[in-house]
Amino acid sequence: MVIKYFSWIREHIGKSEEFIELPDNVKNISELINYLNNLNDNYKKVFVKKDLIKIAVNRTYCSVETKISNNDEIAFFPPVTGG
Amino acid sequence: MDRKITIPVKIKIQNEDFDVSKETKILREKQTGAIVNFVGVVRGFDERNNSLIDSMTLEHYPGMTELEIEKIVKQSCERWNITGVTVIHRVGKLLPSDQIVFVGVSAKHRQNAFDSCNFIMDWLKTKAPFWKVEENKNQKKWVNYNLSDDEATKKWVV
């Protein structure tokens, strides 16, 4: 699976994207966030601000309950500020 | 939502500047009686922090940005009788007074063009994945989203 990060989330995590093999027990976004939080503190510092994080699966907005699989493209980003 | 867009639609994300008169001319067709253009410009002043800015850099999520704008344009086509839409959004480093975004909508009659252009801009502000960072001297600051942009979309909910 590919995970993309944008804006200040990218800066806090220190990379714009990463490839991970999804563990069998990770079935949705909420479980993915828990998994990432256990990798290191950078993730924890980002995901603690959960109200400020938008999620997309395969380039479509979704929620923490959305089911995911190893072929998906996930993105975490702050509320948008274009225009 | 499954209906295809049948009018000319141009959506572009680019570093380069755009030429409003050239884009307006493209929207001028035989059946067109009105064109409404919106141009967003870099403010050289951060109103919320009462400070000047030297520059602004915009990034986006390639692939998703285009999809989100397409969805908004499609909804607009279903809601109003319009004859053409152009959305151009710039990314990269921009300076105060630079043009950021162009939304042009043509229609047979003006009210459809006004409303559709307003609708596209309101939803673009809250859905299209762009992020701005403001640069002032050697400091940079990510622009916070504006709650009033969310409020602005409420008028379109029926």
gemmi code that builds the backbone of each chain (N, CA, C; Angstrom):
import gemmi

chains = {
    "A": [
        ("MET", (0.843, -1.191, 0.000), (0.000, 0.000, 0.000), (0.882, 1.246, 0.000)),
        ("VAL", (0.385, 2.275, -0.677), (1.127, 3.537, -0.638), (0.354, 4.512, 0.251)),
        ("ILE", (1.112, 5.221, 1.098), (0.495, 6.251, 1.948), (1.146, 7.583, 1.595)),
        ("LYS", (0.317, 8.586, 1.315), (0.831, 9.910, 0.959), (0.493, 10.908, 2.062)),
        ("TYR", (1.422, 11.854, 2.249), (1.222, 12.887, 3.269), (1.410, 14.255, 2.611)),
        ("PHE", (0.603, 15.222, 3.020), (0.690, 16.555, 2.425), (0.784, 17.644, 3.496)),
        ("SER", (1.302, 18.801, 3.044), (1.347, 20.019, 3.859), (2.135, 19.768, 5.165)),
        ("TRP", (1.656, 20.314, 6.296), (2.433, 20.185, 7.546), (2.490, 18.735, 8.025)),
        ("ILE", (1.573, 17.909, 7.582), (1.616, 16.494, 7.979), (2.853, 15.835, 7.353)),
        ("ARG", (3.118, 16.164, 6.092), (4.322, 15.662, 5.415), (5.581, 16.103, 6.171)),
        ("GLU", (5.597, 17.367, 6.574), (6.783, 17.891, 7.275), (6.978, 17.211, 8.631)),
        ("HIS", (5.892, 16.980, 9.360), (6.000, 16.343, 10.682), (6.456, 14.888, 10.561)),
        ("ILE", (5.932, 14.193, 9.538), (6.280, 12.776, 9.396), (7.633, 12.622, 8.705)),
        ("GLY", (8.017, 13.620, 7.915), (9.354, 13.619, 7.321), (9.437, 12.927, 5.971)),
        ("LYS", (8.312, 12.637, 5.367), (8.312, 12.054, 4.017), (6.986, 12.334, 3.327)),
        ("SER", (7.041, 12.362, 1.983), (5.811, 12.668, 1.257), (5.014, 11.400, 0.949)),
        ("GLU", (5.716, 10.271, 0.896), (4.976, 9.010, 0.730), (5.808, 7.836, 1.197)),
        ("GLU", (5.141, 6.756, 1.475), (5.841, 5.531, 1.872), (5.034, 4.317, 1.451)),
        ("PHE", (5.742, 3.225, 1.269), (5.087, 1.976, 0.884), (5.139, 1.032, 2.071)),
        ("ILE", (4.003, 0.486, 2.443), (3.996, -0.488, 3.546), (3.208, -1.733, 3.144)),
        ("GLU", (3.608, -2.827, 3.759), (2.855, -4.077, 3.610), (1.829, -4.082, 4.737)),
        ("LEU", (0.575, -4.124, 4.373), (-0.475, -4.008, 5.380), (-0.543, -5.276, 6.241)),
        ("PRO", (-0.369, -5.135, 7.576), (-0.475, -6.324, 8.434), (-1.901, -6.890, 8.377)),
        ("ASP", (-2.026, -8.182, 8.600), (-3.331, -8.848, 8.462), (-4.402, -8.272, 9.385)),
        ("ASN", (-3.971, -7.788, 10.546), (-4.972, -7.305, 11.516), (-5.392, -5.845, 11.278)),
        ("VAL", (-4.874, -5.226, 10.210), (-5.255, -3.831, 9.903), (-6.282, -3.834, 8.773)),
        ("LYS", (-7.527, -3.543, 9.140), (-8.618, -3.669, 8.163), (-9.224, -2.334, 7.753)),
        ("ASN", (-9.022, -1.317, 8.574), (-9.603, -0.010, 8.226), (-8.639, 1.124, 8.590)),
        ("ILE", (-9.040, 2.351, 8.282), (-8.163, 3.508, 8.488), (-7.805, 3.689, 9.967)),
        ("SER", (-8.790, 3.497, 10.820), (-8.557, 3.658, 12.246), (-7.451, 2.708, 12.727)),
        ("GLU", (-7.501, 1.466, 12.254), (-6.475, 0.481, 12.635), (-5.123, 0.816, 11.998)),
        ("LEU", (-5.168, 1.410, 10.806), (-3.910, 1.823, 10.163), (-3.237, 2.933, 10.986)),
        ("ILE", (-4.048, 3.866, 11.476), (-3.491, 4.955, 12.290), (-2.861, 4.384, 13.569)),
        ("ASN", (-3.519, 3.429, 14.199), (-2.948, 2.791, 15.393), (-1.621, 2.113, 15.071)),
        ("TYR", (-1.608, 1.440, 13.928), (-0.383, 0.742, 13.497), (0.757, 1.746, 13.296)),
        ("LEU", (0.462, 2.848, 12.595), (1.493, 3.864, 12.325), (1.965, 4.526, 13.630)),
        ("ASN", (1.022, 4.787, 14.527), (1.376, 5.420, 15.810), (2.401, 4.600, 16.592)),
        ("ASN", (2.361, 3.282, 16.387), (3.314, 2.414, 17.097), (4.686, 2.376, 16.442)),
        ("LEU", (4.792, 2.935, 15.234), (6.096, 2.910, 14.549), (7.054, 3.931, 15.151)),
        ("ASN", (6.592, 5.169, 15.305), (7.410, 6.170, 15.999), (6.589, 7.383, 16.405)),
        ("ASP", (7.225, 8.269, 17.181), (6.498, 9.405, 17.772), (6.045, 10.442, 16.747)),
        ("ASN", (6.720, 10.495, 15.593), (6.307, 11.477, 14.579), (4.849, 11.272, 14.183)),
        ("TYR", (4.473, 10.005, 14.027), (3.084, 9.706, 13.657), (2.137, 10.119, 14.781)),
        ("LYS", (2.558, 9.785, 16.018), (1.702, 10.115, 17.174), (1.437, 11.608, 17.225)),
        ("LYS", (2.491, 12.406, 16.991), (2.343, 13.868, 17.067), (1.373, 14.379, 16.007)),
        ("VAL", (1.319, 13.706, 14.876), (0.385, 14.107, 13.817), (-1.031, 13.622, 14.137)),
        ("PHE", (-1.156, 12.325, 14.413), (-2.506, 11.751, 14.505), (-3.247, 12.127, 15.791)),
        ("VAL", (-2.525, 12.703, 16.746), (-3.219, 13.212, 17.933), (-4.136, 14.383, 17.548)),
        ("LYS", (-3.775, 15.042, 16.439), (-4.606, 16.172, 15.964), (-5.688, 15.666, 15.013)),
        ("LYS", (-6.405, 14.644, 15.432), (-7.303, 13.946, 14.497), (-8.389, 14.840, 13.888)),
        ("ASP", (-8.780, 15.894, 14.616), (-9.809, 16.789, 14.058), (-9.293, 17.605, 12.881)),
        ("LEU", (-7.968, 17.662, 12.736), (-7.369, 18.472, 11.670), (-6.854, 17.612, 10.525)),
        ("ILE", (-7.272, 16.346, 10.495), (-6.750, 15.459, 9.459), (-7.869, 14.919, 8.576)),
        ("LYS", (-7.692, 15.132, 7.280), (-8.629, 14.581, 6.296), (-8.001, 13.318, 5.720)),
        ("ILE", (-8.855, 12.403, 5.303), (-8.357, 11.118, 4.806), (-8.944, 10.852, 3.420)),
        ("ALA", (-8.110, 10.320, 2.522), (-8.623, 9.876, 1.227), (-8.150, 8.448, 0.975)),
        ("VAL", (-9.036, 7.621, 0.440), (-8.665, 6.286, -0.031), (-8.911, 6.279, -1.530)),
        ("ASN", (-7.863, 5.943, -2.263), (-7.931, 5.960, -3.734), (-8.496, 7.282, -4.262)),
        ("ARG", (-8.000, 8.363, -3.672), (-8.298, 9.736, -4.129), (-9.740, 10.160, -3.913)),
        ("THR", (-10.402, 9.524, -2.967), (-11.770, 9.908, -2.606), (-11.827, 10.092, -1.090)),
        ("TYR", (-12.478, 11.194, -0.652), (-12.605, 11.434, 0.787), (-13.269, 10.247, 1.479)),
        ("CYS", (-12.793, 9.924, 2.674), (-13.413, 8.824, 3.414), (-13.269, 9.069, 4.914)),
        ("SER", (-13.735, 8.109, 5.704), (-13.691, 8.277, 7.165), (-12.754, 7.239, 7.775)),
        ("VAL", (-12.589, 7.321, 9.092), (-11.704, 6.358, 9.770), (-12.256, 4.927, 9.724)),
        ("GLU", (-13.548, 4.807, 9.464), (-14.141, 3.450, 9.414), (-13.959, 2.779, 8.051)),
        ("THR", (-13.490, 3.528, 7.070), (-13.393, 2.971, 5.712), (-12.453, 1.764, 5.676)),
        ("LYS", (-12.919, 0.704, 5.055), (-12.120, -0.527, 4.919), (-10.993, -0.301, 3.905)),
        ("ILE", (-9.844, -0.906, 4.159), (-8.711, -0.734, 3.248), (-8.053, -2.079, 2.932)),
        ("SER", (-7.347, -2.114, 1.801), (-6.597, -3.327, 1.448), (-5.225, -2.914, 0.925)),
        ("ASN", (-4.398, -3.913, 0.681), (-2.995, -3.655, 0.323), (-2.804, -2.913, -1.000)),
        ("ASN", (-3.831, -2.918, -1.856), (-3.692, -2.247, -3.153), (-4.109, -0.785, -3.120)),
        ("ASP", (-4.536, -0.320, -1.964), (-5.096, 1.034, -1.895), (-4.020, 2.116, -1.798)),
        ("GLU", (-4.420, 3.310, -2.265), (-3.592, 4.504, -2.069), (-4.291, 5.338, -0.994)),
        ("ILE", (-3.600, 5.522, 0.121), (-4.171, 6.276, 1.239), (-3.498, 7.643, 1.282)),
        ("ALA", (-4.232, 8.667, 1.675), (-3.606, 9.983, 1.870), (-4.127, 10.626, 3.147)),
        ("PHE", (-3.209, 11.253, 3.865), (-3.567, 12.032, 5.057), (-3.167, 13.470, 4.795)),
        ("PHE", (-4.089, 14.395, 5.010), (-3.768, 15.806, 4.769), (-4.646, 16.718, 5.616)),
        ("PRO", (-4.208, 17.974, 5.827), (-5.015, 18.922, 6.604), (-6.189, 19.437, 5.777)),
        ("PRO", (-7.153, 20.115, 6.427), (-8.223, 20.756, 5.660), (-7.620, 21.626, 4.558)),
        ("VAL", (-8.277, 21.672, 3.424), (-7.664, 22.286, 2.247), (-7.764, 23.815, 2.294)),
        ("THR", (-6.815, 24.470, 1.617), (-6.754, 25.942, 1.678), (-6.461, 26.553, 0.309)),
        ("GLY", (-7.004, 25.936, -0.747), (-6.749, 26.480, -2.090), (-7.674, 27.632, -2.438)),
        ("GLY", (-7.666, 27.959, -3.705), (-8.554, 28.996, -4.224), (-8.029, 30.400, -4.070)),
    ],
    "B": [
        ("MET", (-26.097, 11.500, -10.720), (-24.640, 11.678, -10.713), (-23.948, 10.889, -11.833)),
        ("ASP", (-24.690, 9.942, -12.439), (-24.044, 9.115, -13.450), (-24.051, 9.751, -14.840)),
        ("ARG", (-24.820, 10.841, -14.943), (-24.872, 11.497, -16.246), (-23.515, 12.082, -16.607)),
        ("LYS", (-23.149, 11.959, -17.872), (-21.860, 12.489, -18.329), (-21.967, 14.001, -18.559)),
        ("ILE", (-20.832, 14.677, -18.423), (-20.805, 16.109, -18.721), (-20.816, 16.246, -20.246)),
        ("THR", (-21.763, 17.033, -20.753), (-21.871, 17.126, -22.208), (-21.423, 18.485, -22.747)),
        ("ILE", (-21.008, 19.381, -21.881), (-20.549, 20.701, -22.341), (-19.016, 20.741, -22.302)),
        ("PRO", (-18.375, 21.685, -23.021), (-16.913, 21.767, -22.964), (-16.431, 22.152, -21.553)),
        ("VAL", (-15.549, 21.328, -20.998), (-14.998, 21.587, -19.663), (-13.483, 21.497, -19.739)),
        ("LYS", (-12.816, 22.503, -19.193), (-11.342, 22.473, -19.155), (-10.927, 22.631, -17.697)),
        ("ILE", (-10.129, 21.677, -17.202), (-9.620, 21.741, -15.832), (-8.103, 21.608, -15.903)),
        ("LYS", (-7.387, 22.593, -15.395), (-5.925, 22.535, -15.468), (-5.286, 22.960, -14.155)),
        ("ILE", (-4.286, 22.189, -13.733), (-3.469, 22.568, -12.590), (-2.095, 22.862, -13.179)),
        ("GLN", (-1.573, 24.045, -12.941), (-0.330, 24.415, -13.627), (0.482, 25.419, -12.826)),
        ("ASN", (1.781, 25.462, -13.134), (2.658, 26.458, -12.514), (2.522, 27.819, -13.199)),
        ("GLU", (2.302, 27.778, -14.522), (2.318, 29.000, -15.323), (1.103, 29.884, -15.024)),
        ("ASP", (1.269, 31.142, -15.341), (0.181, 32.101, -15.232), (-0.855, 31.805, -16.326)),
        ("PHE", (-2.036, 32.403, -16.207), (-3.054, 32.248, -17.243), (-3.485, 33.627, -17.738)),
        ("ASP", (-4.052, 33.622, -18.950), (-4.468, 34.869, -19.591), (-6.002, 34.914, -19.596)),
        ("VAL", (-6.561, 35.795, -18.772), (-8.019, 35.820, -18.580), (-8.757, 36.104, -19.895)),
        ("SER", (-8.232, 37.022, -20.684), (-8.969, 37.363, -21.915), (-8.940, 36.206, -22.906)),
        ("LYS", (-7.817, 35.491, -22.941), (-7.729, 34.318, -23.813), (-8.717, 33.240, -23.352)),
        ("GLU", (-8.775, 33.023, -22.049), (-9.685, 31.994, -21.512), (-11.144, 32.394, -21.734)),
        ("THR", (-11.425, 33.682, -21.614), (-12.804, 34.152, -21.821), (-13.226, 33.952, -23.272)),
        ("LYS", (-12.280, 34.196, -24.170), (-12.576, 34.039, -25.596), (-12.938, 32.581, -25.926)),
        ("ILE", (-12.214, 31.653, -25.285), (-12.489, 30.225, -25.518), (-13.927, 29.879, -25.095)),
        ("LEU", (-14.411, 30.566, -24.026), (-15.758, 30.273, -23.514), (-16.865, 30.911, -24.367)),
        ("ARG", (-16.455, 31.776, -25.317), (-17.456, 32.504, -26.117), (-17.857, 31.658, -27.312)),
        ("GLU", (-19.064, 31.123, -27.248), (-19.558, 30.301, -28.350), (-20.886, 30.856, -28.836)),
        ("LYS", (-21.394, 30.290, -29.918), (-22.633, 30.794, -30.527), (-23.803, 30.847, -29.553)),
        ("GLN", (-23.926, 29.800, -28.729), (-25.089, 29.738, -27.843), (-24.888, 30.530, -26.548)),
        ("THR", (-23.687, 31.061, -26.337), (-23.382, 31.754, -25.083), (-23.908, 33.184, -25.082)),
        ("GLY", (-24.606, 33.538, -23.982), (-25.081, 34.908, -23.847), (-24.466, 35.609, -22.662)),
        ("ALA", (-23.751, 34.834, -21.815), (-23.157, 35.421, -20.610), (-21.949, 34.612, -20.180)),
        ("ILE", (-20.931, 35.325, -19.726), (-19.752, 34.648, -19.146), (-19.435, 35.324, -17.818)),
        ("VAL", (-19.288, 34.505, -16.772), (-18.852, 35.040, -15.478), (-17.493, 34.443, -15.161)),
        ("ASN", (-16.542, 35.336, -14.889), (-15.186, 34.910, -14.533), (-14.893, 35.258, -13.085)),
        ("PHE", (-14.231, 34.341, -12.394), (-13.689, 34.661, -11.075), (-12.178, 34.492, -11.165)),
        ("VAL", (-11.444, 35.465, -10.618), (-9.987, 35.351, -10.543), (-9.559, 35.547, -9.098)),
        ("GLY", (-8.916, 34.548, -8.535), (-8.362, 34.657, -7.184), (-6.930, 35.151, -7.287)),
        ("VAL", (-6.553, 36.060, -6.370), (-5.248, 36.727, -6.436), (-4.544, 36.588, -5.079)),
        ("VAL", (-3.220, 36.512, -5.092), (-2.448, 36.416, -3.840), (-2.518, 37.752, -3.103)),
        ("ARG", (-3.092, 37.725, -1.883), (-3.099, 38.930, -1.048), (-1.715, 39.091, -0.447)),
        ("GLY", (-1.178, 40.294, -0.508), (0.161, 40.520, 0.045), (0.146, 40.765, 1.540)),
        ("PHE", (-1.025, 40.515, 2.132), (-1.199, 40.846, 3.541), (-1.973, 39.734, 4.226)),
        ("ASP", (-1.451, 39.244, 5.340), (-2.128, 38.214, 6.108), (-3.044, 38.905, 7.118)),
        ("GLU", (-4.346, 38.930, 6.806), (-5.295, 39.694, 7.634), (-5.404, 39.154, 9.052)),
        ("ARG", (-5.301, 37.821, 9.171), (-5.512, 37.239, 10.496), (-4.339, 37.503, 11.438)),
        ("ASN", (-3.137, 37.650, 10.864), (-1.977, 37.898, 11.723), (-1.435, 39.318, 11.557)),
        ("ASN", (-2.143, 40.114, 10.766), (-1.756, 41.503, 10.609), (-0.302, 41.648, 10.148)),
        ("SER", (0.093, 40.865, 9.160), (1.482, 40.931, 8.699), (1.563, 40.827, 7.172)),
        ("LEU", (2.657, 41.330, 6.639), (2.867, 41.262, 5.194), (3.367, 39.875, 4.821)),
        ("ILE", (3.152, 39.479, 3.585), (3.790, 38.240, 3.131), (4.681, 38.542, 1.921)),
        ("ASP", (5.790, 37.808, 1.822), (6.699, 37.987, 0.681), (6.265, 37.132, -0.494)),
        ("SER", (5.815, 35.916, -0.175), (5.409, 34.990, -1.234), (4.509, 33.913, -0.635)),
        ("MET", (3.981, 33.105, -1.515), (3.102, 32.019, -1.097), (3.405, 30.817, -1.990)),
        ("THR", (3.445, 29.621, -1.402), (3.671, 28.434, -2.225), (2.473, 27.503, -2.075)),
        ("LEU", (1.986, 27.040, -3.214), (0.829, 26.142, -3.199), (1.235, 24.743, -3.620)),
        ("GLU", (0.771, 23.758, -2.858), (0.956, 22.371, -3.288), (-0.412, 21.714, -3.414)),
        ("HIS", (-0.442, 20.567, -4.102), (-1.724, 19.868, -4.246), (-1.490, 18.370, -4.335)),
        ("TYR", (-2.585, 17.638, -4.415), (-2.532, 16.173, -4.480), (-2.864, 15.783, -5.923)),
        ("PRO", (-1.829, 15.642, -6.765), (-2.082, 15.345, -8.182), (-2.962, 14.093, -8.317)),
        ("GLY", (-3.922, 14.170, -9.188), (-4.828, 13.031, -9.359), (-6.117, 13.266, -8.610)),
        ("MET", (-6.015, 13.502, -7.316), (-7.245, 13.744, -6.544), (-7.790, 15.146, -6.821)),
        ("THR", (-6.903, 16.115, -6.984), (-7.355, 17.496, -7.224), (-8.268, 17.549, -8.447)),
        ("GLU", (-7.807, 16.966, -9.539), (-8.578, 16.987, -10.782), (-9.925, 16.283, -10.588)),
        ("LEU", (-9.883, 15.136, -9.879), (-11.122, 14.382, -9.634), (-12.137, 15.195, -8.848)),
        ("GLU", (-11.662, 15.874, -7.801), (-12.568, 16.663, -6.968), (-13.165, 17.822, -7.755)),
        ("ILE", (-12.333, 18.486, -8.566), (-12.854, 19.616, -9.351), (-13.863, 19.103, -10.378)),
        ("GLU", (-13.561, 17.956, -10.989), (-14.517, 17.356, -11.947), (-15.872, 17.097, -11.297)),
        ("LYS", (-15.828, 16.565, -10.062), (-17.083, 16.273, -9.351), (-17.886, 17.553, -9.143)),
        ("ILE", (-17.188, 18.614, -8.750), (-17.869, 19.893, -8.492), (-18.470, 20.438, -9.792)),
        ("VAL", (-17.702, 20.374, -10.871), (-18.178, 20.886, -12.163), (-19.396, 20.072, -12.622)),
        ("LYS", (-19.319, 18.768, -12.407), (-20.422, 17.904, -12.808), (-21.713, 18.264, -12.062)),
        ("GLN", (-21.572, 18.481, -10.756), (-22.755, 18.882, -9.963), (-23.316, 20.206, -10.474)),
        ("SER", (-22.402, 21.100, -10.841), (-22.815, 22.411, -11.337), (-23.578, 22.278, -12.662)),
        ("CYS", (-23.104, 21.372, -13.504), (-23.766, 21.136, -14.801), (-25.165, 20.567, -14.614)),
        ("GLU", (-25.323, 19.747, -13.558), (-26.628, 19.141, -13.311), (-27.613, 20.159, -12.745)),
        ("ARG", (-27.070, 21.165, -12.100), (-27.930, 22.122, -11.393), (-28.310, 23.345, -12.226)),
        ("TRP", (-27.396, 23.786, -13.081), (-27.667, 24.985, -13.865), (-27.494, 24.717, -15.353)),
        ("ASN", (-28.222, 25.490, -16.131), (-28.110, 25.380, -17.573), (-26.922, 26.236, -18.027)),
        ("ILE", (-25.762, 25.593, -18.152), (-24.546, 26.316, -18.526), (-23.951, 25.698, -19.789)),
        ("THR", (-23.100, 26.471, -20.464), (-22.626, 25.999, -21.776), (-21.121, 25.707, -21.813)),
        ("GLY", (-20.385, 26.088, -20.776), (-18.957, 25.782, -20.749), (-18.346, 26.171, -19.410)),
        ("VAL", (-17.312, 25.415, -19.000), (-16.634, 25.714, -17.730), (-15.127, 25.584, -17.911)),
        ("THR", (-14.392, 26.542, -17.381), (-12.927, 26.432, -17.317), (-12.479, 26.690, -15.883)),
        ("VAL", (-11.676, 25.757, -15.357), (-11.081, 25.955, -14.031), (-9.572, 25.790, -14.184)),
        ("ILE", (-8.832, 26.842, -13.854), (-7.366, 26.760, -13.879), (-6.866, 27.143, -12.485)),
        ("HIS", (-6.069, 26.284, -11.889), (-5.522, 26.583, -10.563), (-4.009, 26.468, -10.624)),
        ("ARG", (-3.343, 27.497, -10.147), (-1.879, 27.457, -10.180), (-1.320, 26.826, -8.906)),
        ("VAL", (-0.133, 26.225, -9.037), (0.609, 25.699, -7.888), (2.043, 26.209, -7.984)),
        ("GLY", (2.827, 25.992, -6.919), (4.202, 26.480, -6.903), (4.280, 27.823, -6.196)),
        ("LYS", (5.413, 28.499, -6.400), (5.644, 29.752, -5.671), (5.003, 30.938, -6.387)),
        ("LEU", (4.220, 31.720, -5.651), (3.540, 32.884, -6.215), (3.844, 34.116, -5.365)),
        ("LEU", (3.771, 35.272, -6.006), (4.068, 36.535, -5.319), (2.781, 37.339, -5.116)),
        ("PRO", (2.795, 38.288, -4.169), (1.611, 39.126, -3.990), (1.142, 39.711, -5.323)),
        ("SER", (-0.163, 39.722, -5.517), (-0.840, 40.198, -6.741), (-0.824, 39.183, -7.883)),
        ("ASP", (-0.108, 38.082, -7.731), (-0.162, 37.045, -8.775), (-1.563, 36.424, -8.810)),
        ("GLN", (-1.950, 35.963, -9.980), (-3.224, 35.248, -10.116), (-3.048, 33.818, -9.605)),
        ("ILE", (-4.033, 33.337, -8.844), (-3.966, 31.950, -8.329), (-4.932, 31.043, -9.088)),
        ("VAL", (-6.177, 31.506, -9.186), (-7.205, 30.612, -9.707), (-8.130, 31.356, -10.663)),
        ("PHE", (-8.554, 30.639, -11.697), (-9.530, 31.171, -12.652), (-10.702, 30.203, -12.732)),
        ("VAL", (-11.907, 30.714, -12.529), (-13.103, 29.926, -12.801), (-13.957, 30.734, -13.764)),
        ("GLY", (-14.162, 30.204, -14.942), (-14.986, 30.873, -15.946), (-16.158, 29.979, -16.307)),
        ("VAL", (-17.355, 30.549, -16.289), (-18.551, 29.777, -16.641), (-19.347, 30.543, -17.684)),
        ("SER", (-19.703, 29.859, -18.752), (-20.550, 30.484, -19.768), (-21.938, 29.847, -19.730)),
        ("ALA", (-22.939, 30.645, -20.099), (-24.329, 30.177, -20.111), (-25.105, 31.007, -21.118)),
        ("LYS", (-26.319, 30.553, -21.398), (-27.161, 31.361, -22.289), (-27.586, 32.636, -21.571)),
        ("HIS", (-27.840, 32.523, -20.260), (-28.330, 33.666, -19.484), (-27.482, 33.869, -18.230)),
        ("ARG", (-27.380, 35.123, -17.800), (-26.373, 35.470, -16.794), (-26.535, 34.802, -15.432)),
        ("GLN", (-27.792, 34.633, -14.950), (-27.941, 34.144, -13.583), (-27.361, 32.742, -13.407)),
        ("ASN", (-27.531, 31.898, -14.417), (-26.952, 30.555, -14.360), (-25.427, 30.622, -14.286)),
        ("ALA", (-24.855, 31.558, -15.040), (-23.391, 31.691, -15.041), (-22.894, 32.210, -13.689)),
        ("PHE", (-23.604, 33.217, -13.136), (-23.226, 33.749, -11.815), (-23.282, 32.654, -10.750)),
        ("ASP", (-24.416, 31.974, -10.681), (-24.626, 30.982, -9.623), (-23.651, 29.807, -9.751)),
        ("SER", (-23.483, 29.338, -10.973), (-22.598, 28.198, -11.186), (-21.146, 28.542, -10.817)),
        ("CYS", (-20.714, 29.720, -11.204), (-19.338, 30.153, -10.899), (-19.139, 30.249, -9.381)),
        ("ASN", (-20.121, 30.817, -8.715), (-20.076, 30.958, -7.257), (-20.038, 29.585, -6.576)),
        ("PHE", (-20.866, 28.685, -7.054), (-20.953, 27.310, -6.532), (-19.607, 26.584, -6.696)),
        ("ILE", (-19.042, 26.669, -7.896), (-17.771, 25.981, -8.160), (-16.675, 26.520, -7.240)),
        ("MET", (-16.626, 27.833, -7.092), (-15.585, 28.434, -6.253), (-15.757, 28.045, -4.787)),
        ("ASP", (-17.002, 28.101, -4.290), (-17.246, 27.743, -2.879), (-16.815, 26.304, -2.585)),
        ("TRP", (-17.152, 25.394, -3.470), (-16.807, 23.988, -3.207), (-15.330, 23.713, -3.451)),
        ("LEU", (-14.754, 24.414, -4.425), (-13.313, 24.251, -4.669), (-12.523, 24.610, -3.401)),
        ("LYS", (-12.948, 25.690, -2.734), (-12.262, 26.150, -1.514), (-12.294, 25.111, -0.393)),
        ("THR", (-13.336, 24.273, -0.376), (-13.476, 23.346, 0.754), (-13.165, 21.892, 0.399)),
        ("LYS", (-13.100, 21.568, -0.898), (-12.910, 20.163, -1.291), (-11.634, 19.883, -2.091)),
        ("ALA", (-11.218, 20.799, -2.944), (-10.067, 20.502, -3.812), (-8.778, 20.517, -2.978)),
        ("PRO", (-8.002, 19.429, -3.032), (-6.837, 19.317, -2.138), (-5.631, 20.166, -2.561)),
        ("PHE", (-5.715, 21.438, -2.182), (-4.601, 22.389, -2.320), (-4.247, 22.883, -0.914)),
        ("TRP", (-2.969, 23.211, -0.720), (-2.555, 23.806, 0.560), (-1.600, 24.953, 0.280)),
        ("LYS", (-1.779, 26.037, 1.060), (-0.942, 27.226, 0.881), (-0.006, 27.383, 2.062)),
        ("VAL", (1.235, 27.738, 1.759), (2.146, 28.140, 2.838), (2.617, 29.558, 2.525)),
        ("GLU", (2.527, 30.439, 3.525), (2.934, 31.834, 3.338), (4.366, 32.011, 3.813)),
        ("GLU", (5.133, 32.749, 3.022), (6.525, 33.007, 3.390), (6.716, 34.491, 3.685)),
        ("ASN", (7.349, 34.767, 4.829), (7.627, 36.143, 5.216), (9.029, 36.184, 5.817)),
        ("LYS", (9.940, 36.928, 5.167), (11.371, 36.899, 5.505), (11.818, 35.434, 5.467)),
        ("ASN", (12.339, 34.913, 6.569), (12.743, 33.508, 6.470), (11.764, 32.563, 7.163)),
        ("GLN", (10.589, 33.100, 7.484), (9.625, 32.248, 8.182), (8.562, 31.754, 7.213)),
        ("LYS", (8.090, 30.536, 7.455), (6.970, 30.061, 6.652), (5.851, 29.565, 7.554)),
        ("LYS", (4.641, 29.757, 7.075), (3.494, 29.401, 7.902), (2.395, 28.809, 7.019)),
        ("TRP", (1.971, 27.584, 7.364), (0.860, 26.965, 6.625), (-0.412, 27.732, 6.915)),
        ("VAL", (-1.148, 28.039, 5.884), (-2.391, 28.792, 6.050), (-3.439, 27.872, 6.676)),
        ("ASN", (-4.096, 28.364, 7.737), (-5.171, 27.590, 8.363), (-6.433, 27.675, 7.518)),
        ("TYR", (-7.208, 26.603, 7.556), (-8.454, 26.663, 6.793), (-9.407, 27.639, 7.476)),
        ("ASN", (-10.318, 28.137, 6.665), (-11.206, 29.184, 7.124), (-12.610, 28.618, 7.315)),
        ("LEU", (-13.099, 28.697, 8.541), (-14.424, 28.163, 8.848), (-15.511, 28.815, 7.983)),
        ("SER", (-15.290, 30.072, 7.609), (-16.297, 30.777, 6.806), (-16.421, 30.155, 5.407)),
        ("ASP", (-15.367, 29.449, 4.957), (-15.465, 28.756, 3.666), (-16.451, 27.592, 3.762)),
        ("ASP", (-16.419, 26.888, 4.908), (-17.397, 25.811, 5.124), (-18.806, 26.386, 5.169)),
        ("GLU", (-18.936, 27.509, 5.869), (-20.242, 28.172, 5.992), (-20.789, 28.530, 4.606)),
        ("ALA", (-19.872, 28.992, 3.743), (-20.290, 29.461, 2.411), (-20.932, 28.352, 1.586)),
        ("THR", (-20.530, 27.105, 1.844), (-21.093, 26.004, 1.035), (-22.527, 25.665, 1.456)),
        ("LYS", (-22.900, 26.093, 2.671), (-24.220, 25.702, 3.199), (-25.372, 26.249, 2.356)),
        ("LYS", (-25.125, 27.391, 1.720), (-26.220, 27.991, 0.938), (-26.594, 27.130, -0.279)),
        ("TRP", (-25.723, 26.188, -0.647), (-26.001, 25.356, -1.825), (-26.702, 24.054, -1.463)),
        ("VAL", (-26.824, 23.796, -0.173), (-27.457, 22.540, 0.239), (-28.964, 22.701, 0.168)),
        ("VAL", (-29.588, 21.835, -0.623), (-31.059, 21.953, -0.758), (-31.772, 20.801, -0.052)),
    ],
}
model = gemmi.Model(1)
for chain_id, residues in chains.items():
    chain = gemmi.Chain(chain_id)
    for i, (resn, *xyz) in enumerate(residues, 1):
        res = gemmi.Residue()
        res.name, res.seqid = resn, gemmi.SeqId(i, " ")
        for name, pos in zip(("N", "CA", "C"), xyz):
            atom = gemmi.Atom()
            atom.name, atom.element = name, gemmi.Element(name[0])
            atom.pos, atom.b_iso = gemmi.Position(*pos), 0.0
            res.add_atom(atom)
        chain.add_residue(res)
    model.add_chain(chain)
structure = gemmi.Structure()
structure.add_model(model)
structure.setup_entities()
